[in-house]
Amino acid sequence: MKKKRSGLTTAQFAKLHGVNKRTLHYYDTIGLFSPQEKGENGYRYYDPSQSMEFEYIRMLKELHMSIEEIQEYRKHPSAGAFMEIALEKERELEEEITKLRHRKAVLKRRKEQLAFCEQLQEQEIRIVSCKEEKLLILDGKFGEEEVDSLFAEAKAVWDMEQIRMGIGDFISLEKIREGRFSEYDGLYTPAVDKKSPGKSMIKPAGRYLSGYQRGKWERLPEVYEKMLTYAKTHELELTGYVYEMGLNEFAIHKPEDYMTQVMVLIRE
C-alpha cells in the first residue's frame, strides 16, 4: 500500500501563492527554492511550512532584487545581512513613495485645470482667489524665440515629475504696461512638493485679476489690454509679477484649443 503524500503538489502550491507553476520549476532548477521532497515519479511536493520562506523570496524579488542577489543572500543568511538589505530597501521605498505622491499631485492638478477650462469662454476676464503657492523659478530675461532652449535648461534643473506640473512664464507688470509682452523675466513651475529643492519664490495668497485666452499666443496682448482696462475701470491696483501658464496643452489636438491663463495680484 502506497504511503499518502502529506505535501502540496506544484500545482497546489502555485495556486496557494498565486504564481505560475513554471516559476516554481525555474526556482527549483536554479536552486533558489526547492520542494521539500521529490517523488520517484519526479513530482515535487512542498510542505506548507515552506510558504513563509517562499513569500520572503517573492518580497525580495518585488523589491527589485535580482535572482543572483537573492541567491547570494540565501547562501549566507544572517541578521546583519538582512538588516543591510532592509535598510537599503526602506530607502528605495521612500523614494518610490515620494515619486508616486508627486505623480498623484500632477494628475490632481491637471484634472482640476481641465475641469476649469470647460467653464471658460474663448476670451474671458475674471477675479479669482488663490492660496499662497511655492514656485520654482528659472530667472533670466528672454523672448519668445528662446523658449525651446530654456525648456532644455529647465530639464537640467528640474526633474521630470516637477516639469509635469507645467511650466509657465513670469513677467513684470511694468513691462506689460509698456506693451513689452514678450520680454519675460523667467520661467516657473508650481512646486510639486513644499520641500522641492531649487531656486524659488512665493506667489502670494490673495485675489488675482485673471485673463483667459483660447487659441494661439498671438492674441495674448489683446487679453493684457483688456485686463489693464478692467483694472482701471474697477479701480483695482495691480502689483507684483504677471504669471502666464497653459492649462490644457496635454489634452488638445490643435493649437486653436490651447487655453492660456494670465494672473496678476490685486493689492488690497
C-alpha positions in Angstrom: 0.0 0.0 0.0 1.4 3.3 -1.0 2.0 6.0 1.6 -0.2 9.0 1.2 1.7 12.2 0.4 1.2 15.0 3.0 2.8 17.7 1.0 1.4 20.0 -1.7 1.9 19.3 -5.4 3.5 22.0 -7.6 0.1 22.9 -8.9 -1.4 23.2 -5.4 1.5 25.2 -4.0 1.4 27.5 -7.1 -2.4 28.1 -6.6 -1.9 28.8 -2.9 0.6 31.6 -3.7 -1.0 32.8 -6.9 2.0 32.1 -9.1 2.7 30.1 -12.3 3.9 26.5 -11.9 6.8 27.4 -14.3 8.1 29.9 -11.7 8.4 27.1 -9.1 10.0 24.8 -11.6 12.5 27.5 -12.6 13.4 28.3 -8.9 13.9 24.6 -8.3 16.2 24.3 -11.3 18.5 27.1 -10.3 18.5 26.1 -6.6 16.7 29.2 -5.3 13.7 27.5 -3.8 13.2 23.7 -3.9 10.4 21.4 -2.8 10.8 19.5 0.5 10.5 16.2 -1.3 10.6 14.8 -4.8 8.8 11.5 -5.5 10.1 8.6 -7.5 7.7 9.7 -10.3 9.5 13.1 -10.4 6.7 15.0 -8.8 7.6 17.8 -6.5 6.0 18.1 -3.0 6.1 21.2 -1.0 5.5 21.4 2.8 3.0 24.1 3.9 5.7 25.3 6.3 7.7 26.5 3.2 5.1 29.1 2.4 6.6 31.8 4.5 10.1 31.2 3.1 8.7 31.5 -0.5 6.8 34.7 0.3 10.0 36.3 1.6 11.7 35.4 -1.7 8.8 37.0 -3.6 9.1 40.1 -1.4 12.7 40.5 -2.2 12.0 40.0 -5.9 9.2 42.6 -5.7 11.8 45.0 -4.1 13.8 44.7 -7.3 16.5 42.4 -6.0 17.9 40.2 -8.8 17.7 36.4 -8.6 21.5 36.4 -8.2 21.3 38.8 -5.2 18.6 36.7 -3.6 20.6 33.5 -4.1 23.7 35.1 -2.6 21.8 36.2 0.5 20.3 32.7 0.9 23.7 31.1 0.7 24.8 33.2 3.8 21.7 34.3 5.7 22.3 36.3 8.8 20.6 39.1 10.9 23.2 41.5 9.8 22.8 40.8 6.1 19.1 41.1 6.3 19.3 44.4 8.2 21.5 45.7 5.5 19.0 44.7 2.8 16.1 46.1 4.8 17.7 49.5 5.3 18.5 49.8 1.6 15.1 48.7 0.5 13.4 51.1 3.0 15.3 54.0 1.5 14.3 52.9 -2.0 10.7 52.5 -1.0 10.6 56.0 0.5 12.0 57.4 -2.8 9.3 55.5 -4.7 6.5 56.7 -2.4 7.7 60.2 -3.0 7.6 59.8 -6.7 4.1 58.3 -6.6 2.9 61.1 -4.4 4.3 63.6 -6.9 2.6 61.9 -9.8 -0.7 61.9 -7.9 -0.3 65.7 -7.3 0.4 66.2 -11.1 -2.8 64.2 -12.0 -4.9 66.1 -9.5 -3.7 69.5 -10.7 -4.2 68.5 -14.4 -7.7 67.2 -13.7 -8.7 70.5 -11.9 -7.2 72.5 -14.8 -9.2 70.6 -17.5 -12.4 70.9 -15.4 -11.8 74.6 -15.1 -11.2 75.0 -18.9 -14.6 73.6 -19.6 -16.1 76.6 -17.8 -14.2 79.2 -19.9 -15.3 81.1 -23.0 -12.8 81.9 -25.8 -11.7 85.0 -24.0 -12.6 86.0 -20.5 -11.6 88.2 -17.6 -12.2 87.0 -14.0 -11.2 87.7 -10.4 -10.1 84.6 -8.6 -8.9 83.8 -5.1 -5.6 81.9 -4.8 -3.8 80.3 -1.9 -0.1 81.0 -1.3 2.0 78.9 -3.6 5.6 78.0 -3.9 7.0 78.4 -7.4 10.4 77.0 -8.6 11.9 79.5 -10.9 14.5 79.8 -13.7 15.1 83.5 -13.9 16.7 85.4 -16.7 15.3 87.7 -19.4 14.3 86.0 -22.6 12.0 86.4 -25.6 9.5 84.0 -27.3 12.1 82.7 -29.7 14.3 81.4 -26.8 11.6 79.3 -25.1 12.8 76.0 -26.6 16.4 76.4 -25.4 15.1 77.5 -22.0 13.0 74.3 -21.7 16.2 72.3 -22.3 17.8 74.3 -19.5 14.8 73.7 -17.2 15.2 69.9 -17.8 18.7 70.2 -16.5 17.5 71.9 -13.3 14.1 70.3 -12.5 13.3 66.6 -12.6 10.5 65.3 -14.9 7.9 64.9 -12.2 8.4 68.6 -11.4 8.2 69.7 -15.1 5.0 67.7 -15.5 3.3 70.2 -13.1 3.6 72.6 -16.0 5.9 75.4 -17.0 4.8 79.0 -17.2 6.4 82.4 -17.7 6.5 85.4 -15.4 7.0 89.0 -16.5 7.0 92.3 -14.6 3.8 94.3 -14.5 5.8 97.3 -15.7 6.7 95.6 -19.0 3.0 94.7 -19.6 2.0 98.3 -19.1 4.7 99.3 -21.6 3.5 96.8 -24.1 6.6 94.6 -23.9 4.6 91.5 -23.7 7.2 89.0 -24.9 10.2 90.2 -22.7 9.8 87.6 -20.0 11.7 87.6 -16.7 11.9 83.9 -16.3 10.2 80.5 -16.2 8.3 79.0 -13.3 6.8 75.7 -12.3 4.4 75.1 -9.3 6.4 73.2 -6.7 5.2 69.6 -6.7 6.2 69.4 -3.0 6.8 72.0 -0.3 10.3 70.5 0.1 11.1 70.7 -3.6 14.7 71.9 -4.0 15.8 74.7 -6.2 15.6 78.5 -6.5 12.1 79.6 -5.7 9.7 82.4 -5.0 6.3 82.6 -3.3 3.2 83.5 -5.2 1.2 85.4 -2.6 -2.2 84.4 -1.5 -5.0 86.8 -2.4 -7.3 87.9 -5.2 -5.9 87.8 -8.7 -7.1 89.6 -11.9 -7.1 86.7 -14.4 -7.4 86.6 -18.1 -8.0 83.6 -20.3 -7.4 83.2 -24.0 -8.3 80.2 -26.1 -6.0 79.8 -29.2 -2.5 80.8 -30.1 -0.4 83.2 -28.1 -0.6 85.9 -30.7 -3.9 87.1 -29.0 -2.4 87.5 -25.5 -1.6 91.2 -26.0 -5.3 91.7 -26.5 -6.0 90.0 -23.2 -3.5 92.1 -21.4 -5.0 95.3 -22.7 -8.4 94.2 -21.6 -7.1 93.3 -18.2 -5.5 96.7 -17.7 -8.7 98.4 -18.9 -10.7 96.3 -16.5 -8.4 97.2 -13.6 -8.7 100.9 -14.4 -12.4 100.8 -14.8 -12.9 98.9 -11.5 -10.2 100.9 -9.7 -8.1 97.9 -9.0 -4.4 98.4 -8.0 -2.3 95.6 -9.5 1.1 94.6 -8.1 3.9 92.0 -8.5 4.6 89.7 -11.4 2.2 88.6 -14.1 2.1 84.8 -14.4 1.3 83.1 -17.7 0.5 79.3 -17.8 -1.0 76.9 -20.3 -3.9 75.0 -18.8 -4.6 72.2 -21.3 -1.6 71.6 -23.6 -1.6 67.9 -22.6 -5.2 67.3 -23.8 -5.7 69.1 -27.1 -5.4 68.1 -30.8 -4.8 71.6 -32.3 -3.3 74.9 -31.3 -6.7 76.6 -31.6 -7.9 74.8 -28.5 -4.9 75.9 -26.3 -6.0 77.8 -23.2 -3.6 80.3 -21.6 -4.1 81.8 -18.2 -2.7 85.1 -17.2 -2.8 86.2 -13.5 -1.7 89.3 -11.5 -2.2 90.1 -7.9 -4.7 92.8 -6.8 -3.3 94.9 -4.0 -5.9 95.0 -1.1 
